[in-house]
Amino acid sequence: MNEIAAPAPAKVNEEAPSPRPDPAPSEFLAYHGGPFFELQGHLKLLRQNALRVESRAALFVALAWGVPFLLGLPRSFSVEHGKGAYLTDFGVWAKFFIGIGAFVLAEYHVEKGLKATLSQLTRASVIAPTSIPVAAAIVASALRQRDSRGAELACLTMAVFATTLSYLNFHTVEVSSWAVEHSLDGNRVTLAGWWSICFSLPLFVFLFLRGAWRHLVWARMLRKLAKLDLRLIATHPDGKGGLAFLGEYPNAYAIFVFGMSCAIAAAAAKYSHHDDLSMTTLSMVMSGWLAIVISFFAYPLSAFTVPLLRLKEQGLSLLGAQATQYYRSAERKAVGRNVFSDPTPEPDTELSDPGKLYEATRKLSTFLVNRAAVVPVAAAALIPFAVVGASKLPYKDVLSVLKKLLLL
């Protein structure tokens, strides 16, 4: 067993939140548990066996986007302020409509994708039987972290901090908009602006941070599982020792990434109103954001590079030695002796030709992240920026950049 010792069963039973001593490795549900989940359960917005993401997404969007719209009537329909009008504010659409809706809708897909990934880890018997109790203890620890009240309180605190910054920014703007009325005597926040400060923006930031925290819990859990005794096979047809399915889990976050990307792209669109957007700038922004997104998911998967490297090195060493014996024996049978020989007799053992196994091991990839596995989540990250770019630049040039980044 590598680096992690199994805790005593009695100790695990005392610390586990459920009456069962050890949850199965496939029982990690990313969006269950925690104060916010319990609150939504008390409000009958979801059930233990049904997240009801469609109805909750509609409700949250109605509260975050629809209420400011209603509070701003009849001026909400007005375009007299240009980009300061409610219906023409890209940031409002990106954060309060698309972003919040995407974060809630993503819950179902994330839970389904992560559960399927862990189920495959168990079904394929990748974890050695002797390490199953330790794996269960790791999952139990991750569940306690997932349900942490302190973590959600920290997310809420940061959301309030973001709200405070937004409030202070409202008092520095020099033009009127749907959220603030500018005058020589000072700025006055509108009812719609107050609602966005007190509810819409905190909800957007909280949902994002809560999702990011729970992914971090998942990431730490995967990195711990990577240190257990794993039954990997260098010649597995997936070319990744039997772990290629792990590299596909980021796609479960495609909707979540799309929601965040829309918010950042909206900020980029706001910036482009003040400065000319060039193709070079757009390419740099898209490349940088894609690198951040891929790193977000590469962190937990990188832990499996160590066992895969060890598997490859040991496999090549073992098969290389067997290949030497096999081909020296074949050489003696063909020409009567070895071209390079010594006085020590060598037995003619009946070995199988390891050539194909050696070649498959040599081609073994030690990185689980690759272009083909993450195209959906990469597209979700880049498409909002491509839309912004296409509104300012020739769409053919923007499409060309998008294709290049997706084909890296």
DOLO-104074 format. One record per residue (C-alpha): residue in three letters; x, y, z. Coordinates in nm, 2 decimals. Layout:
// DOLO-104074
PT:ALA:X:Y:Z .
...
// end
This chain:
// DOLO-104074
PT:MET:0.00:0.00:0.00 .
PT:ASN:0.15:0.33:-0.10 .
PT:GLU:0.19:0.61:0.15 .
PT:ILE:-0.15:0.59:0.31 .
PT:ALA:-0.23:0.35:0.59 .
PT:ALA:-0.58:0.23:0.66 .
PT:PRO:-0.73:0.38:0.97 .
PT:ALA:-0.87:0.16:1.24 .
PT:PRO:-1.23:0.05:1.15 .
PT:ALA:-1.36:0.17:1.49 .
PT:LYS:-1.22:0.52:1.44 .
PT:VAL:-1.37:0.55:1.09 .
PT:ASN:-1.71:0.44:1.23 .
PT:GLU:-1.70:0.72:1.50 .
PT:GLU:-1.61:0.99:1.25 .
PT:ALA:-1.84:0.90:0.96 .
PT:PRO:-2.15:1.11:0.93 .
PT:SER:-2.37:0.82:0.84 .
PT:PRO:-2.45:0.51:1.05 .
PT:ARG:-2.26:0.29:0.80 .
PT:PRO:-1.89:0.24:0.87 .
PT:ASP:-1.76:0.30:0.52 .
PT:PRO:-1.93:0.44:0.21 .
PT:ALA:-1.86:0.27:-0.11 .
PT:PRO:-1.61:0.45:-0.34 .
PT:SER:-1.89:0.53:-0.58 .
PT:GLU:-2.12:0.71:-0.33 .
PT:PHE:-1.97:1.06:-0.37 .
PT:LEU:-2.25:1.29:-0.48 .
PT:ALA:-2.10:1.63:-0.55 .
PT:TYR:-2.40:1.85:-0.49 .
PT:HIS:-2.57:1.67:-0.20 .
PT:GLY:-2.51:1.77:0.16 .
PT:GLY:-2.42:2.10:0.32 .
PT:PRO:-2.62:2.39:0.47 .
PT:PHE:-2.74:2.52:0.13 .
PT:PHE:-2.86:2.18:0.02 .
PT:GLU:-3.04:2.13:0.35 .
PT:LEU:-3.20:2.48:0.32 .
PT:GLN:-3.33:2.40:-0.02 .
PT:GLY:-3.47:2.07:0.11 .
PT:HIS:-3.66:2.25:0.39 .
PT:LEU:-3.80:2.49:0.13 .
PT:LYS:-3.92:2.18:-0.08 .
PT:LEU:-3.70:2.30:-0.37 .
PT:LEU:-3.54:1.96:-0.40 .
PT:ARG:-3.55:1.61:-0.25 .
PT:GLN:-3.27:1.37:-0.14 .
PT:ASN:-3.33:1.16:-0.46 .
PT:ALA:-3.41:1.45:-0.70 .
PT:LEU:-3.22:1.77:-0.75 .
PT:ARG:-3.49:1.93:-0.96 .
PT:VAL:-3.24:2.14:-1.14 .
PT:GLU:-3.48:2.27:-1.41 .
PT:SER:-3.73:2.41:-1.16 .
PT:ARG:-3.46:2.55:-0.93 .
PT:ALA:-3.27:2.71:-1.22 .
PT:ALA:-3.59:2.88:-1.34 .
PT:LEU:-3.67:3.00:-0.99 .
PT:PHE:-3.32:3.14:-0.92 .
PT:VAL:-3.30:3.31:-1.26 .
PT:ALA:-3.65:3.46:-1.21 .
PT:LEU:-3.53:3.60:-0.87 .
PT:ALA:-3.19:3.71:-0.98 .
PT:TRP:-3.27:3.85:-1.33 .
PT:GLY:-3.64:3.89:-1.34 .
PT:VAL:-3.69:4.08:-1.02 .
PT:PRO:-3.45:4.37:-1.11 .
PT:PHE:-3.62:4.38:-1.45 .
PT:LEU:-3.96:4.43:-1.28 .
PT:LEU:-3.83:4.68:-1.03 .
PT:GLY:-3.69:4.89:-1.31 .
PT:LEU:-4.01:4.91:-1.51 .
PT:PRO:-4.09:5.09:-1.72 .
PT:ARG:-3.73:5.20:-1.77 .
PT:SER:-3.62:4.84:-1.81 .
PT:PHE:-3.74:4.85:-2.17 .
PT:SER:-3.57:5.18:-2.24 .
PT:VAL:-3.25:5.20:-2.44 .
PT:GLU:-3.19:5.57:-2.37 .
PT:HIS:-2.88:5.49:-2.16 .
PT:GLY:-2.73:5.28:-2.44 .
PT:LYS:-2.51:5.01:-2.27 .
PT:GLY:-2.64:5.13:-1.93 .
PT:ALA:-2.99:5.00:-2.01 .
PT:TYR:-3.10:4.68:-1.84 .
PT:LEU:-3.18:4.48:-2.15 .
PT:THR:-2.85:4.58:-2.32 .
PT:ASP:-2.63:4.50:-2.02 .
PT:PHE:-2.42:4.20:-2.12 .
PT:GLY:-2.30:4.15:-1.76 .
PT:VAL:-2.66:4.12:-1.64 .
PT:TRP:-2.75:3.85:-1.90 .
PT:ALA:-2.42:3.67:-1.84 .
PT:LYS:-2.42:3.65:-1.46 .
PT:PHE:-2.78:3.66:-1.35 .
PT:PHE:-2.95:3.48:-1.64 .
PT:ILE:-2.70:3.24:-1.81 .
PT:GLY:-2.45:3.21:-1.52 .
PT:ILE:-2.69:3.13:-1.24 .
PT:GLY:-2.90:2.91:-1.46 .
PT:ALA:-2.59:2.72:-1.58 .
PT:PHE:-2.45:2.67:-1.23 .
PT:VAL:-2.78:2.51:-1.11 .
PT:LEU:-2.83:2.30:-1.43 .
PT:ALA:-2.48:2.17:-1.40 .
PT:GLU:-2.54:2.01:-1.07 .
PT:TYR:-2.72:1.71:-1.22 .
PT:HIS:-2.46:1.66:-1.49 .
PT:VAL:-2.17:1.69:-1.25 .
PT:GLU:-2.32:1.44:-1.00 .
PT:LYS:-2.40:1.20:-1.28 .
PT:GLY:-2.06:1.23:-1.44 .
PT:LEU:-1.86:1.20:-1.12 .
PT:LYS:-2.07:0.91:-0.99 .
PT:ALA:-2.02:0.72:-1.32 .
PT:THR:-1.64:0.79:-1.30 .
PT:LEU:-1.61:0.64:-0.95 .
PT:SER:-1.84:0.35:-1.04 .
PT:GLN:-1.61:0.26:-1.33 .
PT:LEU:-1.32:0.28:-1.10 .
PT:THR:-1.49:0.02:-0.88 .
PT:ARG:-1.64:-0.19:-1.17 .
PT:ALA:-1.30:-0.22:-1.34 .
PT:SER:-1.14:-0.32:-1.01 .
PT:VAL:-0.86:-0.06:-1.07 .
PT:ILE:-0.82:-0.03:-0.69 .
PT:ALA:-0.66:-0.34:-0.54 .
PT:PRO:-0.89:-0.53:-0.30 .
PT:THR:-0.65:-0.47:-0.01 .
PT:SER:-0.69:-0.09:-0.06 .
PT:ILE:-1.07:-0.09:-0.08 .
PT:PRO:-1.11:-0.01:0.30 .
PT:VAL:-0.87:0.28:0.26 .
PT:ALA:-1.06:0.40:-0.05 .
PT:ALA:-1.38:0.40:0.15 .
PT:ALA:-1.22:0.60:0.43 .
PT:ILE:-1.10:0.85:0.17 .
PT:VAL:-1.45:0.89:0.03 .
PT:ALA:-1.59:0.93:0.38 .
PT:SER:-1.34:1.21:0.45 .
PT:ALA:-1.43:1.38:0.12 .
PT:LEU:-1.80:1.36:0.21 .
PT:ARG:-1.73:1.54:0.54 .
PT:GLN:-1.54:1.81:0.36 .
PT:ARG:-1.82:1.84:0.10 .
PT:ASP:-2.07:1.89:0.38 .
PT:SER:-1.85:2.14:0.56 .
PT:ARG:-2.05:2.44:0.71 .
PT:GLY:-1.73:2.63:0.74 .
PT:ALA:-1.66:2.60:0.36 .
PT:GLU:-2.00:2.72:0.26 .
PT:LEU:-1.98:3.01:0.52 .
PT:ALA:-1.65:3.11:0.35 .
PT:CYS:-1.81:3.10:0.01 .
PT:LEU:-2.09:3.32:0.15 .
PT:THR:-1.84:3.56:0.30 .
PT:MET:-1.66:3.60:-0.02 .
PT:ALA:-1.99:3.66:-0.20 .
PT:VAL:-2.07:3.94:0.05 .
PT:PHE:-1.72:4.08:-0.01 .
PT:ALA:-1.78:4.09:-0.39 .
PT:THR:-2.12:4.26:-0.32 .
PT:THR:-1.94:4.52:-0.11 .
PT:LEU:-1.70:4.60:-0.40 .
PT:SER:-1.99:4.63:-0.64 .
PT:TYR:-2.17:4.87:-0.40 .
PT:LEU:-1.86:5.09:-0.37 .
PT:ASN:-1.82:5.08:-0.75 .
PT:PHE:-2.17:5.21:-0.80 .
PT:HIS:-2.07:5.53:-0.61 .
PT:THR:-1.78:5.59:-0.84 .
PT:VAL:-1.94:5.56:-1.18 .
PT:GLU:-2.00:5.88:-1.37 .
PT:VAL:-2.29:5.78:-1.59 .
PT:SER:-2.65:5.67:-1.51 .
PT:SER:-2.76:5.31:-1.57 .
PT:TRP:-3.04:5.07:-1.47 .
PT:ALA:-2.85:5.02:-1.13 .
PT:VAL:-2.75:5.37:-1.04 .
PT:GLU:-2.86:5.73:-1.10 .
PT:HIS:-2.57:5.97:-1.14 .
PT:SER:-2.60:6.33:-1.04 .
PT:LEU:-2.38:6.62:-0.92 .
PT:ASP:-2.50:6.56:-0.56 .
PT:GLY:-2.38:6.20:-0.57 .
PT:ASN:-2.50:5.86:-0.70 .
PT:ARG:-2.82:5.70:-0.59 .
PT:VAL:-2.86:5.32:-0.62 .
PT:THR:-3.20:5.23:-0.78 .
PT:LEU:-3.43:4.96:-0.64 .
PT:ALA:-3.31:4.72:-0.92 .
PT:GLY:-2.95:4.80:-0.82 .
PT:TRP:-3.02:4.73:-0.46 .
PT:TRP:-3.17:4.39:-0.54 .
PT:SER:-2.87:4.30:-0.76 .
PT:ILE:-2.64:4.40:-0.48 .
PT:CYS:-2.83:4.22:-0.20 .
PT:PHE:-2.94:3.91:-0.39 .
PT:SER:-2.84:3.86:-0.75 .
PT:LEU:-2.47:3.91:-0.74 .
PT:PRO:-2.42:3.73:-0.40 .
PT:LEU:-2.61:3.43:-0.54 .
PT:PHE:-2.40:3.42:-0.86 .
PT:VAL:-2.07:3.44:-0.67 .
PT:PHE:-2.19:3.19:-0.40 .
PT:LEU:-2.30:2.93:-0.65 .
PT:PHE:-1.97:2.96:-0.84 .
PT:LEU:-1.76:2.93:-0.53 .
PT:ARG:-1.96:2.64:-0.39 .
PT:GLY:-1.92:2.45:-0.72 .
PT:ALA:-1.55:2.53:-0.73 .
PT:TRP:-1.50:2.42:-0.36 .
PT:ARG:-1.68:2.09:-0.43 .
PT:HIS:-1.46:2.03:-0.73 .
PT:LEU:-1.16:2.09:-0.51 .
PT:VAL:-1.29:1.82:-0.27 .
PT:TRP:-1.32:1.58:-0.56 .
PT:ALA:-0.97:1.67:-0.68 .
PT:ARG:-0.82:1.60:-0.34 .
PT:MET:-1.01:1.28:-0.32 .
PT:LEU:-0.88:1.16:-0.66 .
PT:ARG:-0.52:1.26:-0.57 .
PT:LYS:-0.54:1.04:-0.25 .
PT:LEU:-0.69:0.75:-0.45 .
PT:ALA:-0.40:0.78:-0.69 .
PT:LYS:-0.16:0.69:-0.41 .
PT:LEU:-0.33:0.35:-0.34 .
PT:ASP:-0.24:0.02:-0.48 .
PT:LEU:-0.38:0.03:-0.84 .
PT:ARG:-0.41:-0.26:-1.07 .
PT:LEU:-0.30:-0.10:-1.39 .
PT:ILE:-0.21:-0.27:-1.72 .
PT:ALA:0.04:-0.11:-1.95 .
PT:THR:-0.10:-0.29:-2.26 .
PT:HIS:-0.46:-0.18:-2.20 .
PT:PRO:-0.62:-0.09:-2.53 .
PT:ASP:-0.71:0.26:-2.40 .
PT:GLY:-0.34:0.35:-2.41 .
PT:LYS:-0.35:0.49:-2.05 .
PT:GLY:-0.32:0.18:-1.84 .
PT:GLY:-0.69:0.14:-1.80 .
PT:LEU:-0.75:0.49:-1.67 .
PT:ALA:-0.86:0.68:-1.98 .
PT:PHE:-1.22:0.70:-1.84 .
PT:LEU:-1.09:0.93:-1.57 .
PT:GLY:-0.96:1.18:-1.82 .
PT:GLU:-1.32:1.23:-1.95 .
PT:TYR:-1.47:1.35:-1.62 .
PT:PRO:-1.41:1.72:-1.70 .
PT:ASN:-1.68:1.71:-1.96 .
PT:ALA:-1.94:1.68:-1.68 .
PT:TYR:-1.85:2.04:-1.59 .
PT:ALA:-1.91:2.17:-1.94 .
PT:ILE:-2.23:2.36:-1.84 .
PT:PHE:-2.06:2.50:-1.53 .
PT:VAL:-1.77:2.62:-1.73 .
PT:PHE:-2.00:2.77:-1.99 .
PT:GLY:-2.17:2.98:-1.72 .
PT:MET:-1.85:3.11:-1.58 .
PT:SER:-1.71:3.18:-1.93 .
PT:CYS:-2.01:3.38:-2.02 .
PT:ALA:-1.95:3.61:-1.72 .
PT:ILE:-1.58:3.66:-1.81 .
PT:ALA:-1.66:3.71:-2.18 .
PT:ALA:-1.92:3.97:-2.09 .
PT:ALA:-1.64:4.16:-1.89 .
PT:ALA:-1.43:4.13:-2.20 .
PT:ALA:-1.71:4.27:-2.41 .
PT:LYS:-1.74:4.57:-2.18 .
PT:TYR:-1.37:4.63:-2.21 .
PT:SER:-1.40:4.62:-2.59 .
PT:HIS:-1.63:4.92:-2.58 .
PT:HIS:-1.35:5.14:-2.46 .
PT:ASP:-1.06:4.99:-2.66 .
PT:ASP:-1.04:4.84:-3.00 .
PT:LEU:-1.04:4.46:-2.98 .
PT:SER:-0.77:4.31:-3.20 .
PT:MET:-0.73:3.95:-3.31 .
PT:THR:-0.41:3.92:-3.12 .
PT:THR:-0.58:4.03:-2.80 .
PT:LEU:-0.87:3.80:-2.85 .
PT:SER:-0.64:3.50:-2.92 .
PT:MET:-0.43:3.58:-2.60 .
PT:VAL:-0.75:3.60:-2.38 .
PT:MET:-0.90:3.28:-2.52 .
PT:SER:-0.57:3.09:-2.49 .
PT:GLY:-0.52:3.22:-2.13 .
PT:TRP:-0.87:3.13:-2.02 .
PT:LEU:-0.85:2.78:-2.19 .
PT:ALA:-0.52:2.72:-2.00 .
PT:ILE:-0.68:2.81:-1.67 .
PT:VAL:-0.98:2.58:-1.74 .
PT:ILE:-0.76:2.29:-1.84 .
PT:SER:-0.54:2.34:-1.53 .
PT:PHE:-0.85:2.34:-1.32 .
PT:PHE:-0.91:1.98:-1.42 .
PT:ALA:-0.55:1.87:-1.48 .
PT:TYR:-0.47:1.92:-1.12 .
PT:PRO:-0.65:1.60:-0.99 .
PT:LEU:-0.56:1.40:-1.29 .
PT:SER:-0.19:1.48:-1.27 .
PT:ALA:-0.17:1.26:-0.96 .
PT:PHE:-0.21:0.95:-1.18 .
PT:THR:0.10:1.04:-1.38 .
PT:VAL:0.32:0.90:-1.11 .
PT:PRO:0.18:0.54:-1.11 .
PT:LEU:0.16:0.55:-1.49 .
PT:LEU:0.52:0.64:-1.52 .
PT:ARG:0.62:0.37:-1.27 .
PT:LEU:0.41:0.12:-1.47 .
PT:LYS:0.57:0.22:-1.79 .
PT:GLU:0.93:0.20:-1.66 .
PT:GLN:0.88:-0.13:-1.48 .
PT:GLY:0.69:-0.27:-1.78 .
PT:LEU:0.96:-0.18:-2.03 .
PT:SER:1.23:-0.31:-1.80 .
PT:LEU:1.05:-0.65:-1.75 .
PT:LEU:0.95:-0.69:-2.11 .
PT:GLY:1.29:-0.58:-2.24 .
PT:ALA:1.46:-0.85:-2.03 .
PT:GLN:1.22:-1.11:-2.16 .
PT:ALA:1.26:-0.99:-2.52 .
PT:THR:1.64:-1.03:-2.48 .
PT:GLN:1.60:-1.39:-2.37 .
PT:TYR:1.34:-1.47:-2.63 .
PT:TYR:1.53:-1.33:-2.93 .
PT:ARG:1.86:-1.48:-2.82 .
PT:SER:1.69:-1.82:-2.80 .
PT:ALA:1.54:-1.76:-3.14 .
PT:GLU:1.88:-1.66:-3.28 .
PT:ARG:2.04:-1.98:-3.15 .
PT:LYS:1.77:-2.19:-3.31 .
PT:ALA:1.82:-2.01:-3.64 .
PT:VAL:2.20:-1.99:-3.67 .
PT:GLY:2.32:-2.24:-3.41 .
PT:ARG:2.47:-1.99:-3.17 .
PT:ASN:2.44:-1.63:-3.06 .
PT:VAL:2.64:-1.37:-3.26 .
PT:PHE:2.74:-1.22:-2.93 .
PT:SER:2.79:-1.51:-2.69 .
PT:ASP:2.99:-1.62:-2.39 .
PT:PRO:3.10:-1.95:-2.25 .
PT:THR:2.81:-1.96:-2.00 .
PT:PRO:2.54:-2.19:-2.13 .
PT:GLU:2.20:-2.04:-2.18 .
PT:PRO:1.89:-2.26:-2.15 .
PT:ASP:1.64:-2.25:-2.44 .
PT:THR:1.33:-2.16:-2.24 .
PT:GLU:0.98:-2.16:-2.40 .
PT:LEU:0.89:-1.79:-2.38 .
PT:SER:0.62:-1.60:-2.57 .
PT:ASP:0.73:-1.32:-2.81 .
PT:PRO:0.69:-1.00:-2.60 .
PT:GLY:0.74:-0.77:-2.90 .
PT:LYS:0.38:-0.65:-2.92 .
PT:LEU:0.35:-0.61:-2.55 .
PT:TYR:0.67:-0.41:-2.54 .
PT:GLU:0.55:-0.18:-2.82 .
PT:ALA:0.22:-0.12:-2.65 .
PT:THR:0.40:-0.04:-2.33 .
PT:ARG:0.63:0.20:-2.51 .
PT:LYS:0.33:0.39:-2.64 .
PT:LEU:0.16:0.41:-2.30 .
PT:SER:0.05:0.77:-2.23 .
PT:THR:0.12:0.89:-1.88 .
PT:PHE:-0.10:1.19:-1.90 .
PT:LEU:-0.48:1.15:-1.87 .
PT:VAL:-0.56:1.50:-2.01 .
PT:ASN:-0.57:1.52:-2.39 .
PT:ARG:-0.75:1.72:-2.66 .
PT:ALA:-1.00:1.45:-2.76 .
PT:ALA:-1.11:1.39:-2.40 .
PT:VAL:-1.18:1.75:-2.31 .
PT:VAL:-1.32:1.90:-2.64 .
PT:PRO:-1.67:1.96:-2.49 .
PT:VAL:-1.55:2.15:-2.19 .
PT:ALA:-1.29:2.34:-2.40 .
PT:ALA:-1.56:2.44:-2.64 .
PT:ALA:-1.78:2.55:-2.35 .
PT:ALA:-1.49:2.77:-2.23 .
PT:LEU:-1.42:2.93:-2.56 .
PT:ILE:-1.75:2.97:-2.74 .
PT:PRO:-1.86:3.28:-2.53 .
PT:PHE:-1.54:3.45:-2.62 .
PT:ALA:-1.58:3.36:-2.98 .
PT:VAL:-1.93:3.52:-2.98 .
PT:VAL:-1.79:3.84:-2.83 .
PT:GLY:-1.50:3.84:-3.08 .
PT:ALA:-1.74:3.78:-3.37 .
PT:SER:-1.94:4.10:-3.27 .
PT:LYS:-1.62:4.31:-3.32 .
PT:LEU:-1.40:4.11:-3.57 .
PT:PRO:-1.45:3.91:-3.89 .
PT:TYR:-1.63:3.59:-3.79 .
PT:LYS:-1.41:3.38:-4.02 .
PT:ASP:-1.09:3.49:-3.83 .
PT:VAL:-1.26:3.43:-3.50 .
PT:LEU:-1.37:3.08:-3.61 .
PT:SER:-1.02:3.01:-3.73 .
PT:VAL:-0.88:3.09:-3.38 .
PT:LEU:-1.15:2.88:-3.22 .
PT:LYS:-1.06:2.58:-3.43 .
PT:LYS:-0.69:2.61:-3.37 .
PT:LEU:-0.74:2.62:-2.99 .
PT:LEU:-0.97:2.32:-2.99 .
PT:LEU:-0.73:2.12:-3.21 .
PT:LEU:-0.42:2.19:-2.99 .
// end
